[in-house]
């Protein structure tokens, strides 16, 4: 029966078309879900985050170029360590990989003042103006929280010493976990020109 066959075929095509549409909408949502956060990341870093990918464990990554597999694994490792130490402190909220968005910016320097490998990006000095961190209107940052809802932060691209990159992920994540689980401790530790450094959680 040619009619049935063609009907089946058109059903199959329709199904494919629908699946394709769902996939495209899904991909678009991943890319465009936080235009405000993305605009802020681009304003702060001067970079364009044209690549959107996920880590193997499901964290959202926005980058200036395709991140290496090792970089994505380093991000997952940092988040895994963050979630473990958060649970140790009896924090339970926002401990899912998919709730985190990480922007990987171009490194504006790759060595610190002592000559050690230290990929950092430059940001406007703001509350650090006049402090030891101030480089003349900007500071070099290893990481920086961008937004709390949704949760997002910026790190610099690393081509080696990925252990440092994992640490930066864990450290920026500490501010986000504290914000959502222990607001008083968050307030006491959020500003490093006033208070200590990382790790905050042990
Ligand atoms: Zn910090």
Boltz pocket constraint, residues with backbone or C-beta under 6 A from the ligand:
constraints:
  - pocket:
      binder: B
      contacts: [[A, 171], [A, 172], [A, 175], [A, 189], [A, 190], [A, 192], [A, 198]]
      max_distance: 6.0
